[in-house]
Amino acid sequence: MSLAAEAFVSQMAAAEPWPENATLYQPLKEDQILLSDCASSLAVQTYLRMCGLPVQVACRANAEYMSPSGKVPFVHVGNQVVSELGPIVQFTKAKGHSLSDGLDDVQRAEMKAYMELVNNMLLTAELYIQWCDDATASEISRPRYSSPYSWPLNHILAYQKQWEVRRKMNAIGWGGKTLEQVCRIRSAFATSSAQFFFQPTELDALVFGHLFTILTTRLTSTELAERIKSYSNLLSFCRRIEQSYFEDKILSVSLSLFIPSLIPSL
């Protein structure tokens, strides 16, 4: 976000308090939504819960096209619409709600660097798995993405989305990677970043959104989830966030259903 845009958002956001009827929009329900969209939506929900800000979740098939940036999720707060975690963090900060004000300049810079790494590597890895792994694309991604639409639009939009993502992967040099290489990149990030959580901050919300979604989403391959499960610190981190901020069971599935052995160790 540019400095001018940040200043505008801050000015508009500060004018009114956070309302009780704030709404977060995502494309589909948790059992139908794509991995990357679900992770991004959960990250925003977690961040808002950490801030103590109420939000209701609404599913709209055309949420991607309703979003001002073309990406989900987005929040509708009063007369403002803001999409993606970064701008939403700036928006809530302008209203006096911030999780990172207590950090010094070095910690804040490190936190932002890791958030960029999550978006540049982990989100990219999720998009790769969804659309570049043939089994996942044919059995999960295309059917889910196309489900709100009727024939032939459903097939047209699904293949168009797959073509766009694959073109992006080729442009950044990921087109030739194998699924095993992508999973290895992700687990390497998770191992290194585990030492850098300043709790609770937007970084924690972002990482939780991605890790929890991977651990609780059934894909055609379990390699990605199994790699993350091998790091007990990451499992403990996810379980701690789940217990601290989602005790009302708003999540569609609990981590304990997938990793029951984790519960006695906490």
Secondary structure as the mmCIF struct_conf table of DSSP 4:
data_model
#
loop_
_struct_conf.conf_type_id
_struct_conf.id
_struct_conf.beg_label_comp_id
_struct_conf.beg_label_asym_id
_struct_conf.beg_label_seq_id
_struct_conf.end_label_comp_id
_struct_conf.end_label_asym_id
_struct_conf.end_label_seq_id
HELX_RH_AL_P HELX_RH_AL_P1 LEU A 3 ALA A 14
TURN_TY1_P TURN_TY1_P1 ALA A 15 ALA A 15
BEND BEND1 GLU A 16 GLU A 16
HELX_LH_PP_P HELX_LH_PP_P1 PRO A 17 PRO A 19
TURN_TY1_P TURN_TY1_P2 GLU A 20 ASN A 21
STRN STRN1 THR A 23 GLN A 26
BEND BEND2 PRO A 27 LEU A 28
TURN_TY1_P TURN_TY1_P3 GLU A 30 GLN A 32
BEND BEND3 ILE A 33 ILE A 33
HELX_RH_AL_P HELX_RH_AL_P2 LEU A 35 MET A 50
TURN_TY1_P TURN_TY1_P4 CYS A 51 GLY A 52
STRN STRN2 GLN A 56 CYS A 59
TURN_TY1_P TURN_TY1_P5 ALA A 61 ASN A 62
HELX_RH_AL_P HELX_RH_AL_P3 ALA A 63 MET A 66
BEND BEND4 SER A 67 SER A 67
TURN_TY1_P TURN_TY1_P6 PRO A 68 SER A 69
BEND BEND5 GLY A 70 GLY A 70
BEND BEND6 VAL A 72 VAL A 72
STRN STRN3 PHE A 74 VAL A 77
TURN_TY1_P TURN_TY1_P7 GLY A 78 ASN A 79
STRN STRN4 GLN A 80 SER A 83
BEND BEND7 GLU A 84 GLU A 84
HELX_RH_AL_P HELX_RH_AL_P4 LEU A 85 ALA A 94
TURN_TY1_P TURN_TY1_P8 LYS A 95 GLY A 96
BEND BEND8 LEU A 99 SER A 100
TURN_TY1_P TURN_TY1_P9 ASP A 101 GLY A 102
BEND BEND9 LEU A 103 LEU A 103
HELX_RH_AL_P HELX_RH_AL_P5 ASP A 105 LEU A 117
HELX_RH_PI_P HELX_RH_PI_P1 VAL A 118 LEU A 122
HELX_RH_AL_P HELX_RH_AL_P6 LEU A 123 CYS A 132
BEND BEND10 ASP A 133 ASP A 133
HELX_RH_AL_P HELX_RH_AL_P7 ASP A 134 THR A 136
HELX_RH_PI_P HELX_RH_PI_P2 ALA A 137 SER A 141
HELX_RH_AL_P HELX_RH_AL_P8 ARG A 142 SER A 146
TURN_TY1_P TURN_TY1_P10 SER A 147 PRO A 148
BEND BEND11 TYR A 149 TYR A 149
TURN_TY1_P TURN_TY1_P11 TRP A 151 PRO A 152
HELX_RH_AL_P HELX_RH_AL_P9 LEU A 153 ALA A 171
TURN_TY1_P TURN_TY1_P12 ILE A 172 GLY A 173
TURN_TY1_P TURN_TY1_P13 GLY A 175 GLY A 176
HELX_RH_AL_P HELX_RH_AL_P10 LEU A 179 SER A 193
HELX_RH_3T_P HELX_RH_3T_P1 ALA A 194 PHE A 196
BEND BEND12 GLN A 199 THR A 201
HELX_RH_AL_P HELX_RH_AL_P11 GLU A 202 THR A 216
BEND BEND13 THR A 220 THR A 220
HELX_RH_AL_P HELX_RH_AL_P12 GLU A 223 LYS A 229
TURN_TY1_P TURN_TY1_P14 SER A 230 SER A 230
HELX_RH_AL_P HELX_RH_AL_P13 SER A 232 TYR A 245
TURN_TY1_P TURN_TY1_P15 GLU A 247 ASP A 248
BEND BEND14 LEU A 251 VAL A 253
HELX_RH_AL_P HELX_RH_AL_P14 LEU A 255 PHE A 258
HELX_RH_3T_P HELX_RH_3T_P2 PRO A 260 SER A 265
#
